[in-house]
């Protein structure tokens, strides 16, 4: 099931990172949309990522009130 705007916003808050840190800017779609070059609000970026889930960095692991962007995968150990 795809993430909603509210769910993605909540994940980003749990991660404690800027919205752009969750954007996969190296994806072909991100390049074609020139997302790295455009001045978009966080809300605009979140909507674009919800509409195009391939643009979301992953995996994101959630445990309780914490979340970790597990890239590299060894970062998941922070939650265990």
MOPAC internal coordinates of N, CA, C and O (Angstrom, degrees):
PM7 1SCF
backbone

  N    0.0000 0     0.00 0     0.00 0    0    0    0
  C    1.4409 1     0.00 0     0.00 0    1    0    0
  C    1.5347 1   108.79 1     0.00 0    2    1    0
  O    1.2310 1   119.83 1   -50.17 1    3    2    1
  N    1.3205 1   117.92 1   129.83 1    3    2    1
  C    1.4635 1   121.77 1  -178.76 1    5    3    2
  C    1.5268 1   111.61 1   -65.80 1    6    5    3
  O    1.2310 1   121.52 1   -26.11 1    7    6    5
  N    1.3233 1   114.70 1   153.89 1    7    6    5
  C    1.4638 1   121.19 1   176.06 1    9    7    6
  C    1.5200 1   110.56 1   -73.40 1   10    9    7
  O    1.2310 1   120.99 1   -32.48 1   11   10    9
  N    1.3158 1   115.71 1   147.52 1   11   10    9
  C    1.4583 1   120.74 1   171.12 1   13   11   10
  C    1.5297 1   108.05 1   -90.11 1   14   13   11
  O    1.2310 1   120.76 1   -11.19 1   15   14   13
  N    1.3001 1   116.15 1   168.81 1   15   14   13
  C    1.4637 1   120.97 1   176.45 1   17   15   14
  C    1.5281 1   109.76 1   -58.56 1   18   17   15
  O    1.2310 1   120.36 1   136.49 1   19   18   17
  N    1.3297 1   116.92 1   -43.51 1   19   18   17
  C    1.4612 1   120.64 1  -178.87 1   21   19   18
  C    1.5253 1   111.03 1   -64.94 1   22   21   19
  O    1.2310 1   119.86 1   139.48 1   23   22   21
  N    1.3303 1   117.88 1   -40.52 1   23   22   21
  C    1.4623 1   121.13 1   179.59 1   25   23   22
  C    1.5256 1   111.50 1   -64.76 1   26   25   23
  O    1.2310 1   120.36 1   135.09 1   27   26   25
  N    1.3334 1   116.91 1   -44.91 1   27   26   25
  C    1.4563 1   119.90 1   179.50 1   29   27   26
  C    1.5266 1   110.32 1   -65.57 1   30   29   27
  O    1.2310 1   119.97 1   139.04 1   31   30   29
  N    1.3166 1   117.65 1   -40.96 1   31   30   29
  C    1.4625 1   120.80 1   177.37 1   33   31   30
  C    1.5393 1   109.68 1   -60.32 1   34   33   31
  O    1.2310 1   120.04 1   137.82 1   35   34   33
  N    1.3221 1   117.53 1   -42.18 1   35   34   33
  C    1.4620 1   121.88 1   178.42 1   37   35   34
  C    1.5145 1   112.18 1   -63.75 1   38   37   35
  O    1.2310 1   120.24 1   138.83 1   39   38   37
  N    1.3341 1   117.14 1   -41.17 1   39   38   37
  C    1.4705 1   120.53 1   176.95 1   41   39   38
  C    1.5225 1   111.01 1   -62.17 1   42   41   39
  O    1.2310 1   120.71 1   135.97 1   43   42   41
  N    1.3099 1   116.25 1   -44.03 1   43   42   41
  C    1.4708 1   120.34 1  -179.71 1   45   43   42
  C    1.5292 1   110.37 1   -63.12 1   46   45   43
  O    1.2310 1   120.58 1   140.85 1   47   46   45
  N    1.3264 1   116.49 1   -39.15 1   47   46   45
  C    1.4704 1   119.72 1   176.90 1   49   47   46
  C    1.5283 1   110.42 1   -63.26 1   50   49   47
  O    1.2310 1   120.13 1   136.78 1   51   50   49
  N    1.3417 1   117.35 1   -43.22 1   51   50   49
  C    1.4673 1   120.56 1   178.41 1   53   51   50
  C    1.5268 1   111.45 1   -64.71 1   54   53   51
  O    1.2310 1   120.62 1   144.32 1   55   54   53
  N    1.3177 1   116.43 1   -35.68 1   55   54   53
  C    1.4625 1   120.13 1   177.91 1   57   55   54
  C    1.5239 1   111.14 1   -67.55 1   58   57   55
  O    1.2310 1   120.75 1   147.74 1   59   58   57
  N    1.3328 1   116.16 1   -32.26 1   59   58   57
  C    1.4626 1   120.26 1  -179.10 1   61   59   58
  C    1.5213 1   112.96 1    70.83 1   62   61   59
  O    1.2310 1   120.91 1  -145.99 1   63   62   61
  N    1.3293 1   115.86 1    34.01 1   63   62   61
  C    1.4625 1   121.02 1  -179.29 1   65   63   62
  C    1.5254 1   109.17 1  -124.44 1   66   65   63
  O    1.2310 1   120.45 1   -20.12 1   67   66   65
  N    1.3324 1   116.74 1   159.88 1   67   66   65
  C    1.4676 1   119.09 1   173.67 1   69   67   66
  C    1.5315 1   110.81 1   -63.92 1   70   69   67
  O    1.2310 1   120.54 1   -28.68 1   71   70   69
  N    1.3128 1   116.58 1   151.32 1   71   70   69
  C    1.4674 1   121.85 1  -178.87 1   73   71   70
  C    1.5253 1   111.02 1   -54.45 1   74   73   71
  O    1.2310 1   119.83 1   138.59 1   75   74   73
  N    1.3135 1   117.92 1   -41.41 1   75   74   73
  C    1.4735 1   120.68 1  -178.08 1   77   75   74
  C    1.5253 1   112.71 1   -62.22 1   78   77   75
  O    1.2310 1   119.71 1   157.30 1   79   78   77
  N    1.3415 1   118.16 1   -22.70 1   79   78   77
  C    1.4641 1   120.66 1   178.08 1   81   79   78
  C    1.5243 1   112.31 1   -70.75 1   82   81   79
  O    1.2310 1   120.16 1   162.82 1   83   82   81
  N    1.3165 1   117.31 1   -17.18 1   83   82   81
  C    1.4557 1   122.20 1   179.80 1   85   83   82
  C    1.5312 1   111.06 1   -94.84 1   86   85   83
  O    1.2310 1   120.34 1   169.47 1   87   86   85
  N    1.3124 1   116.96 1   -10.53 1   87   86   85
  C    1.4652 1   123.27 1  -179.50 1   89   87   86
  C    1.5208 1   110.84 1   -81.32 1   90   89   87
  O    1.2310 1   120.41 1   -51.34 1   91   90   89
  N    1.3049 1   116.82 1   128.66 1   91   90   89
  C    1.4690 1   121.50 1   174.79 1   93   91   90
  C    1.5314 1   107.58 1   -84.97 1   94   93   91
  O    1.2310 1   121.21 1   -95.43 1   95   94   93
  N    1.3089 1   115.29 1    84.57 1   95   94   93
  C    1.4674 1   120.85 1  -174.22 1   97   95   94
  C    1.5177 1   113.27 1   -71.14 1   98   97   95
  O    1.2310 1   119.94 1   167.44 1   99   98   97
  N    1.3506 1   117.72 1   -12.56 1   99   98   97
  C    1.4618 1   120.26 1   178.56 1  101   99   98
  C    1.5288 1   112.77 1   -88.75 1  102  101   99
  O    1.2310 1   120.11 1   177.44 1  103  102  101
  N    1.3137 1   117.40 1    -2.56 1  103  102  101
  C    1.4629 1   120.89 1   177.11 1  105  103  102
  C    1.5349 1   109.61 1   -67.40 1  106  105  103
  O    1.2310 1   120.08 1   -37.23 1  107  106  105
  N    1.3284 1   117.44 1   142.77 1  107  106  105
  C    1.4695 1   120.03 1   178.04 1  109  107  106
  C    1.5365 1   112.93 1   -53.72 1  110  109  107
  O    1.2310 1   120.32 1   140.72 1  111  110  109
  N    1.3342 1   116.99 1   -39.28 1  111  110  109
  C    1.4605 1   119.48 1   179.70 1  113  111  110
  C    1.5276 1   111.01 1   -63.96 1  114  113  111
  O    1.2310 1   120.10 1   138.48 1  115  114  113
  N    1.3215 1   117.41 1   -41.52 1  115  114  113
  C    1.4699 1   120.88 1   178.19 1  117  115  114
  C    1.5204 1   110.43 1   -61.81 1  118  117  115
  O    1.2310 1   120.91 1   139.07 1  119  118  117
  N    1.3219 1   115.87 1   -40.93 1  119  118  117
  C    1.4681 1   119.18 1   178.36 1  121  119  118
  C    1.5255 1   110.86 1   -66.81 1  122  121  119
  O    1.2310 1   120.34 1   137.32 1  123  122  121
  N    1.3362 1   116.96 1   -42.68 1  123  122  121
  C    1.4685 1   118.79 1  -178.58 1  125  123  122
  C    1.5290 1   111.55 1   -67.20 1  126  125  123
  O    1.2310 1   120.38 1   148.74 1  127  126  125
  N    1.3440 1   116.89 1   -31.26 1  127  126  125
  C    1.4641 1   120.55 1   176.35 1  129  127  126
  C    1.5218 1   112.27 1   -83.45 1  130  129  127
  O    1.2310 1   120.75 1   174.79 1  131  130  129
  N    1.3552 1   116.16 1    -5.21 1  131  130  129
  C    1.4668 1   122.95 1  -179.34 1  133  131  130
  C    1.5345 1   111.54 1    54.27 1  134  133  131
  O    1.2310 1   121.13 1  -136.70 1  135  134  133
  N    1.3403 1   115.45 1    43.30 1  135  134  133
  C    1.4601 1   119.88 1  -176.96 1  137  135  134
  C    1.5224 1   112.89 1   -64.98 1  138  137  135
  O    1.2310 1   120.01 1   147.47 1  139  138  137
  N    1.3179 1   117.58 1   -32.53 1  139  138  137
  C    1.4677 1   120.27 1  -179.89 1  141  139  138
  C    1.5246 1   111.24 1   -68.83 1  142  141  139
  O    1.2310 1   120.34 1   154.01 1  143  142  141
  N    1.3122 1   116.95 1   -25.99 1  143  142  141
  C    1.4670 1   121.60 1  -175.55 1  145  143  142
  C    1.5255 1   113.07 1   -93.29 1  146  145  143
  O    1.2310 1   120.61 1   161.57 1  147  146  145
  N    1.3194 1   116.44 1   -18.43 1  147  146  145
  C    1.4611 1   120.28 1  -174.40 1  149  147  146
  C    1.5231 1   111.35 1   -91.37 1  150  149  147
  O    1.2310 1   121.25 1   -33.79 1  151  150  149
  N    1.3048 1   115.22 1   146.21 1  151  150  149
  C    1.4652 1   122.38 1   175.53 1  153  151  150
  C    1.5225 1   108.17 1   -91.38 1  154  153  151
  O    1.2310 1   120.90 1   -89.30 1  155  154  153
  N    1.3251 1   115.88 1    90.70 1  155  154  153
  C    1.4606 1   120.96 1  -178.95 1  157  155  154
  C    1.5219 1   109.49 1  -109.66 1  158  157  155
  O    1.2310 1   120.90 1   -32.24 1  159  158  157
  N    1.3211 1   115.89 1   147.76 1  159  158  157
  C    1.4652 1   120.01 1   176.08 1  161  159  158
  C    1.5247 1   109.11 1   -71.90 1  162  161  159
  O    1.2310 1   120.95 1   -17.46 1  163  162  161
  N    1.3231 1   115.79 1   162.54 1  163  162  161
  C    1.4559 1   120.05 1   176.13 1  165  163  162
  C    1.5198 1   110.57 1   -58.63 1  166  165  163
  O    1.2310 1   120.10 1   139.01 1  167  166  165
  N    1.3199 1   117.41 1   -40.99 1  167  166  165
  C    1.4679 1   120.79 1   179.38 1  169  167  166
  C    1.5176 1   111.37 1   -61.77 1  170  169  167
  O    1.2310 1   120.40 1   139.45 1  171  170  169
  N    1.3404 1   116.85 1   -40.55 1  171  170  169
  C    1.4643 1   120.19 1   178.24 1  173  171  170
  C    1.5272 1   110.64 1   -64.54 1  174  173  171
  O    1.2310 1   120.18 1   136.58 1  175  174  173
  N    1.3396 1   117.26 1   -43.42 1  175  174  173
  C    1.4629 1   120.57 1   179.60 1  177  175  174
  C    1.5212 1   111.50 1   -64.21 1  178  177  175
  O    1.2310 1   120.47 1   138.30 1  179  178  177
  N    1.3260 1   116.71 1   -41.70 1  179  178  177
  C    1.4673 1   119.92 1   178.65 1  181  179  178
  C    1.5156 1   110.07 1   -61.99 1  182  181  179
  O    1.2310 1   119.66 1   136.21 1  183  182  181
  N    1.3178 1   118.25 1   -43.79 1  183  182  181
  C    1.4686 1   120.82 1   178.91 1  185  183  182
  C    1.5246 1   110.76 1   -61.86 1  186  185  183
  O    1.2310 1   120.14 1   136.92 1  187  186  185
  N    1.3191 1   117.34 1   -43.08 1  187  186  185
  C    1.4687 1   120.71 1   178.97 1  189  187  186
  C    1.5249 1   110.12 1   -61.99 1  190  189  187
  O    1.2310 1   119.96 1   138.56 1  191  190  189
  N    1.3472 1   117.69 1   -41.44 1  191  190  189
  C    1.4633 1   120.39 1   179.86 1  193  191  190
  C    1.5281 1   111.87 1   -68.58 1  194  193  191
  O    1.2310 1   120.01 1   142.18 1  195  194  193
  N    1.3267 1   117.59 1   -37.82 1  195  194  193
  C    1.4656 1   120.15 1   177.36 1  197  195  194
  C    1.5308 1   109.96 1   -65.12 1  198  197  195
  O    1.2310 1   120.60 1   139.58 1  199  198  197
  N    1.3223 1   116.45 1   -40.42 1  199  198  197
  C    1.4675 1   120.65 1   178.95 1  201  199  198
  C    1.5263 1   112.59 1   -71.51 1  202  201  199
  O    1.2310 1   120.47 1   157.67 1  203  202  201
  N    1.3457 1   116.71 1   -22.33 1  203  202  201
  C    1.4671 1   122.82 1  -177.23 1  205  203  202
  C    1.5326 1   108.81 1  -135.79 1  206  205  203
  O    1.2310 1   119.82 1  -103.43 1  207  206  205
  N    1.3399 1   117.94 1    76.57 1  207  206  205
  C    1.4676 1   121.47 1  -173.21 1  209  207  206
  C    1.5288 1   115.04 1   -56.59 1  210  209  207
  O    1.2310 1   119.58 1   158.06 1  211  210  209
  N    1.3197 1   118.41 1   -21.94 1  211  210  209
  C    1.4688 1   119.92 1   177.29 1  213  211  210
  C    1.5267 1   111.79 1   -63.07 1  214  213  211
  O    1.2310 1   120.23 1   164.56 1  215  214  213
  N    1.3169 1   117.16 1   -15.44 1  215  214  213
  C    1.4612 1   121.11 1  -179.69 1  217  215  214
  C    1.5302 1   113.06 1   -85.58 1  218  217  215
  O    1.2310 1   120.09 1   177.79 1  219  218  217
  N    1.3442 1   117.43 1    -2.21 1  219  218  217
  C    1.4612 1   121.53 1  -178.37 1  221  219  218
  C    1.5233 1   109.31 1   -93.63 1  222  221  219
  O    1.2310 1   120.75 1   -53.13 1  223  222  221
  N    1.3537 1   116.17 1   126.87 1  223  222  221
  C    1.4580 1   121.00 1   174.53 1  225  223  222
  C    1.5231 1   108.12 1   -58.52 1  226  225  223
  O    1.2310 1   120.52 1   -36.35 1  227  226  225
  N    1.3070 1   116.62 1   143.65 1  227  226  225
  C    1.4526 1   120.70 1   177.14 1  229  227  226
  C    1.5040 1   109.95 1  -155.94 1  230  229  227
  O    1.2310 1   119.69 1   -17.43 1  231  230  229
  N    1.2787 1   118.20 1   162.57 1  231  230  229
  C    1.4624 1   127.09 1     3.91 1  233  231  230
  C    1.5233 1   111.92 1   -81.88 1  234  233  231
  O    1.2310 1   121.78 1   -29.72 1  235  234  233
  N    1.3165 1   114.20 1   150.28 1  235  234  233
  C    1.4581 1   121.90 1   170.85 1  237  235  234
  C    1.5208 1   105.83 1  -111.75 1  238  237  235
  O    1.2310 1   120.96 1   -57.47 1  239  238  237
  N    1.3124 1   115.77 1   122.53 1  239  238  237
  C    1.4607 1   121.05 1  -179.08 1  241  239  238
  C    1.5193 1   108.38 1  -107.65 1  242  241  239
  O    1.2310 1   121.13 1   -48.92 1  243  242  241
  N    1.3398 1   115.44 1   131.08 1  243  242  241
  C    1.4583 1   121.60 1  -178.70 1  245  243  242
  C    1.5181 1   108.63 1  -116.78 1  246  245  243
  O    1.2310 1   121.55 1   -45.45 1  247  246  245
  N    1.3235 1   114.64 1   134.55 1  247  246  245
  C    1.4583 1   120.72 1   173.94 1  249  247  246
  C    1.5229 1   106.77 1  -139.67 1  250  249  247
  O    1.2310 1   121.15 1   -68.54 1  251  250  249
  N    1.3092 1   115.40 1   111.46 1  251  250  249
  C    1.4644 1   119.35 1  -176.72 1  253  251  250
  C    1.5117 1   110.44 1    61.97 1  254  253  251
  O    1.2310 1   120.90 1    52.22 1  255  254  253
  N    1.3257 1   115.88 1  -127.78 1  255  254  253
  C    1.4536 1   120.94 1  -178.71 1  257  255  254
  C    1.5056 1   113.95 1   -91.63 1  258  257  255
  O    1.2310 1   120.30 1  -170.94 1  259  258  257
  N    1.3345 1   117.04 1     9.06 1  259  258  257
  C    1.4642 1   120.76 1  -178.29 1  261  259  258
  C    1.5227 1   110.79 1  -113.90 1  262  261  259
  O    1.2310 1   121.18 1   -27.37 1  263  262  261
  N    1.3115 1   115.35 1   152.63 1  263  262  261
  C    1.4612 1   121.79 1   174.77 1  265  263  262
  C    1.5224 1   108.23 1  -142.03 1  266  265  263
  O    1.2310 1   121.34 1   -31.74 1  267  266  265
  N    1.3248 1   115.04 1   148.26 1  267  266  265
  C    1.4597 1   121.28 1   178.32 1  269  267  266
  C    1.5195 1   108.12 1  -135.48 1  270  269  267
  O    1.2310 1   121.10 1   -47.11 1  271  270  269
  N    1.3207 1   115.50 1   132.89 1  271  270  269
  C    1.4578 1   121.31 1   171.42 1  273  271  270
  C    1.5209 1   105.33 1   -81.10 1  274  273  271
  O    1.2310 1   120.38 1   -71.53 1  275  274  273
  N    1.3020 1   116.89 1   108.47 1  275  274  273
  C    1.4637 1   122.51 1  -169.78 1  277  275  274
  C    1.5159 1   111.97 1   -89.50 1  278  277  275
  O    1.2310 1   121.81 1  -116.28 1  279  278  277
  N    1.2981 1   114.14 1    63.72 1  279  278  277
  C    1.4410 1   121.64 1   176.28 1  281  279  278
  C    1.5034 1   107.45 1  -131.48 1  282  281  279
  O    1.2310 1   118.21 1   -75.37 1  283  282  281
  N    1.2931 1   121.02 1   104.63 1  283  282  281
  C    1.4573 1   127.72 1     3.04 1  285  283  282
  C    1.5380 1   111.61 1   -72.06 1  286  285  283
  O    1.2310 1   121.05 1   -14.75 1  287  286  285
  N    1.3109 1   115.59 1   165.25 1  287  286  285
  C    1.4623 1   122.78 1  -173.06 1  289  287  286
  C    1.5230 1   113.19 1   -57.95 1  290  289  287
  O    1.2310 1   119.47 1   154.37 1  291  290  289
  N    1.3132 1   118.62 1   -25.63 1  291  290  289
  C    1.4632 1   121.75 1  -178.62 1  293  291  290
  C    1.5324 1   111.98 1   -62.85 1  294  293  291
  O    1.2310 1   119.99 1   161.36 1  295  294  293
  N    1.3087 1   117.62 1   -18.64 1  295  294  293
  C    1.4709 1   120.72 1  -179.82 1  297  295  294
  C    1.5243 1   112.56 1   -63.70 1  298  297  295
  O    1.2310 1   120.09 1   160.01 1  299  298  297
  N    1.3272 1   117.44 1   -19.99 1  299  298  297
  C    1.4647 1   120.07 1   179.29 1  301  299  298
  C    1.5273 1   111.12 1   -61.48 1  302  301  299
  O    1.2310 1   119.85 1   156.93 1  303  302  301
  N    1.3117 1   117.90 1   -23.07 1  303  302  301
  C    1.4629 1   122.13 1  -179.80 1  305  303  302
  C    1.5317 1   111.24 1   -61.73 1  306  305  303
  O    1.2310 1   119.82 1   157.41 1  307  306  305
  N    1.3240 1   117.95 1   -22.59 1  307  306  305
  C    1.4695 1   121.16 1   177.78 1  309  307  306
  C    1.5278 1   111.41 1   -60.46 1  310  309  307
  O    1.2310 1   120.69 1   150.05 1  311  310  309
  N    1.3320 1   116.29 1   -29.95 1  311  310  309
  C    1.4581 1   120.36 1  -177.00 1  313  311  310
  C    1.5172 1   113.17 1   -93.00 1  314  313  311
  O    1.2310 1   119.95 1   165.66 1  315  314  313
  N    1.3103 1   117.70 1   -14.34 1  315  314  313
  C    1.4643 1   119.80 1  -175.62 1  317  315  314
  C    1.4948 1   113.04 1   -91.00 1  318  317  315
  O    1.2310 1   120.10 1   180.00 1  319  318  317

